[in-house]
Amino acid sequence: MQIIDHELSKQLGRQILENKCTSTWLKRSFELALLRDPVDAHRDAETLAAALDARCLAIQGADIALAPEITTLLLLQHAVALENINRHLGGGNGNHRLGELVNRLHGLVAEISQP
């Protein structure tokens, strides 16, 4: 996972807020997120992204759900979310079953990514 320093984080935030192409919805959502606990806001954003991904896949049809790049992206998002939950639950040691599930998800990503 890439480490982002505070200054880079502030730059990214300014880009969202100052870019004329950024939607009003995204700007407002980002401003509201800045007022919240960052971990809670991040988890909610991940949940929203997963729900919107599922909605898009359902609207676009079943064929796109089989696209390897989309499946890989969704599996990686779930693996990262589970890793975060596992770290939070275990104070570093984590839950053995969650760890196994994360490893399986990464294994599936590796299988899908092979040519």
SVG drawing of the C-alpha trace seen along z (x, -y; Angstrom):
<svg xmlns="http://www.w3.org/2000/svg" viewBox="-30 -26 34 45">
<polyline fill="none" stroke="black" stroke-width="0.4" points="0.0,0.0 1.4,-3.4 2.0,-5.9 0.6,-9.4 2.0,-12.2 -0.1,-15.0 1.0,-17.6 0.1,-15.3 -3.3,-14.6 -3.9,-18.3 -3.0,-18.8 -5.4,-16.0 -8.1,-17.7 -7.5,-21.1 -7.6,-19.5 -11.0,-18.0 -12.3,-21.3 -10.8,-23.7 -11.1,-21.7 -13.9,-23.1 -14.6,-19.6 -15.4,-18.2 -19.1,-17.7 -20.9,-19.7 -22.0,-16.4 -18.4,-15.3 -17.2,-18.7 -20.1,-18.7 -19.5,-15.1 -15.8,-15.7 -16.4,-18.9 -18.8,-16.9 -16.3,-14.1 -13.6,-16.5 -15.8,-17.3 -16.0,-13.6 -13.6,-11.2 -11.4,-10.3 -11.5,-6.5 -15.3,-6.5 -15.6,-8.7 -13.2,-6.4 -15.1,-3.2 -18.4,-4.8 -16.9,-5.9 -15.6,-2.4 -19.1,-1.0 -20.7,-3.6 -18.2,-2.8 -18.9,1.0 -22.7,0.3 -22.3,-1.9 -20.0,0.7 -22.7,3.3 -25.4,1.0 -23.4,0.2 -22.7,3.9 -26.4,4.7 -27.5,2.0 -24.9,2.8 -25.7,6.4 -24.2,9.7 -21.6,9.9 -19.6,7.0 -19.5,8.6 -17.2,11.3 -14.7,8.8 -11.4,9.7 -10.3,6.1 -13.6,5.3 -13.6,8.6 -10.0,7.9 -10.7,4.4 -13.7,5.5 -11.8,8.4 -8.9,6.0 -11.3,3.5 -12.8,6.3 -9.4,7.6 -8.2,4.2 -11.4,3.6 -11.1,6.9 -7.4,6.3 -8.4,3.0 -11.1,4.7 -8.8,7.5 -6.1,5.0 -8.8,3.1 -10.1,6.2 -6.8,7.8 -4.7,4.8 -2.1,6.1 -2.5,9.8 -5.9,9.9 -8.4,12.7 -7.0,15.9 -10.2,16.6 -10.3,13.1 -6.6,13.4 -7.2,16.6 -10.1,15.0 -7.8,12.0 -5.2,14.5 -7.8,16.3 -9.0,13.1 -5.4,12.2 -5.0,15.7 -8.1,15.2 -6.7,11.8 -3.5,13.5 -5.3,16.2 -7.5,13.7 -4.5,11.5 -2.6,14.3 -2.6,14.2"/>
</svg>
